[in-house]
Amino acid sequence: MYAPFRDAVESTFKGDRNRYQHPVGSTSHALLAYDRDVAEGADTVIVKPSLFYGDIVKELSEKKLVPVACYIVSGEYKMLSDYGNSTNSMDAVVREAHLSLVRAGASILITYFTPFILDRLQKW
């Protein structure tokens, strides 16, 4: 999900980050990391990428200890943008994707779509 960003900055990174990223299918790892981060004094936790992790966002937000931020990373941006442009439904695609995270419990959205959303906020 980070390839578009790496391409944009001409990153020389090769390989993967499996040694420190949470396993995709493991809710328990995310919950343990959350508990550790809060115990160490985190003011906010960030779920990134976030579009495929609504269940994690919900679990973390239900603890009500710190706000949950969702970061829509470059690959998610490209995916939504490509689909929205190809179907001529960008407003609906962006609105649904972002509202789904808020519905799951996100307190903060970090997204490349911020200017797009701000331009349309009054219409939505």
GITA-V407634 format. One record per backbone hydrogen bond with DSSP energy under -1.0 kcal/mol. NH is the residue of the N-H (numbers start at 1). CO is the residue of the C=O. E is the energy in kcal/mol with one decimal. If there is no record, write none. Layout:
[[NH & CO & E] [NH & CO & E]]
This chain:
[[6 & 2 & -2.3] [7 & 3 & -2.9] [8 & 4 & -2.2] [9 & 5 & -2.0] [10 & 7 & -1.1] [11 & 6 & -3.0] [20 & 17 & -1.9] [21 & 17 & -1.3] [26 & 23 & -1.7] [30 & 26 & -1.1] [31 & 27 & -2.4] [32 & 28 & -2.4] [33 & 29 & -2.5] [34 & 30 & -2.3] [35 & 31 & -2.5] [36 & 32 & -2.4] [37 & 33 & -2.9] [38 & 34 & -2.8] [39 & 35 & -2.3] [40 & 36 & -1.8] [41 & 38 & -1.6] [42 & 37 & -2.5] [45 & 67 & -2.1] [47 & 69 & -2.9] [53 & 50 & -2.0] [57 & 53 & -2.4] [58 & 54 & -2.5] [59 & 55 & -2.3] [60 & 56 & -2.8] [61 & 57 & -2.7] [62 & 58 & -2.0] [63 & 60 & -1.0] [64 & 61 & -1.1] [69 & 45 & -3.4] [70 & 108 & -2.8] [71 & 47 & -2.4] [72 & 110 & -2.9] [75 & 1 & -3.0] [77 & 73 & -2.4] [78 & 74 & -2.6] [79 & 75 & -2.3] [80 & 76 & -2.7] [81 & 77 & -3.0] [82 & 78 & -3.1] [83 & 79 & -2.1] [84 & 80 & -3.2] [85 & 81 & -2.7] [86 & 82 & -2.4] [87 & 83 & -1.7] [89 & 84 & -2.1] [93 & 89 & -2.6] [94 & 90 & -2.9] [95 & 91 & -2.4] [96 & 92 & -2.6] [97 & 93 & -2.3] [98 & 94 & -2.2] [99 & 95 & -2.7] [100 & 96 & -1.9] [102 & 98 & -1.7] [103 & 99 & -3.0] [104 & 100 & -1.6] [106 & 101 & -2.6] [107 & 68 & -2.8] [108 & 68 & -1.6] [110 & 70 & -3.3] [114 & 111 & -1.3] [117 & 113 & -2.9] [118 & 114 & -2.9] [119 & 115 & -2.0] [121 & 117 & -1.4] [123 & 120 & -1.1] [124 & 120 & -1.6]]
